[in-house]
Amino acid sequence: MLLRQCDSSFNGVHSAVPRRVKDFIDISEFTSLDDLIRYLETIRDNLPPECEAELKIRGDDVFGRRLTITYFREQTADEADLEAKYSDPQIENLRKELDDVPYEFKGRKTAPRG
């Protein structure tokens, strides 16, 4: 999942905020406790600084459960090249215009019961 790029402004000086990518690491439910601890320590020690790592349990009884670690990392050069190749300034301008449209959430409509 890519986060959109933001421009920050401080005293009239604009600087581009680098793009970050949300990455995932899945650990299956069939892992011994000792292996899990070693694996988590290795992951923690190799995460980039300020990565905002989170650990969640995902899945269900049908497909199985797994531990999922999500974290943010800087975009690689290849990812940045692909994004630049496929980005469209018109779509980006439209997105910015739509971000400024006021929206009021009125709740969910429900069908009458009868």
N, C-alpha and C positions, 0 to 999 in steps of 0.2 A: 504494500500500500504506500503510495507516494503522498507526501504532504505537499500542499501547494506552496510555492515560493512567496515570501512576503518581503516587501521593501520596508525597511525601518527608516525613520526620519528623526534626526536629532539636530536641532538648531539649523534646519534647512539643508543639512547634509544627508544625502540618501546613500545607503549602503545595502547591498543585496544580502539577504540572509541565506546561507547555504542550504541546499535541499537535503532533507534527511529521509531515509527509507525505513519503514517499519519491517523488521525481519522477525522470523519465527524459528524456534527450535522445539521440536516435539520429542517427548520421551514416552515410550510405550508403557503400558501398565504392567508388563512382564519384566520388571527390572528388580534386582535384589536391592535391599536397603543400602548395603555397602557400595554397590556400583552406583546407585543413585546419588549418594553423598559425594563420591569422587567425581562423578559427572557434573554435578551442580557446582562443586568447587572449581573445576576446570573451566566451566562456562563463565562463572563469576570472575575468575582471574583474567580471562581473555576478553571480557566485554569492553567496548570503548568507554572513555570517561563520559559522564553525563548522558548515559544511554537510556535512562528511565525504564529499566528492566522491570517486568512484571511476571509473576508466576501464577498460572490459572489451571484448574482442572477442567478439561473439556471432554465432550463426547457423551455417550449414553449407553444403556444396557445392551442395545442391539449391535452397535458398531464398536463398542469398547470405549474405555476412557484413556486419556493420556494427559500428561503434564505438558503444558505449553508455556514456553518462555518467549515473551515478546520484548523487543528492544529497538531503539532507534540507532541508526548508524549513518555516517555520511554517504552520499551517493558516490558510486564508483565512476571513473572516467567513462567506461563503456555505457553505463546507465545514463549519464549526463548527455553523451553523444546521441543515444537513441531518443532521449526525450527532446533534445534540440531538433533532431531530424523530423520527428513526428508532431512537434508542437505547431499550432496554428494561431497566429496573432489575432485573427478574427474571433476565434472561439474564446481565447483568453479575454479579449475586450468584452465580449458578450457576457462571460462569467462575471466580470467585474461590474457590469451594468446590472445584472440580476442580483448580485450581492447587495446592491443599494436599494432594491425594491422593497418597500415596507410590506410585511406579512403579519397577519394576525391569525393565530391558531384558534379555531372555534370549537375544537373538540371533534369527536367522532360521532357521526350520525348513526343512529340505531334504528332498525326496523321495528315497527309496532308489533307487540306480541298479541296473539289472538287465538 
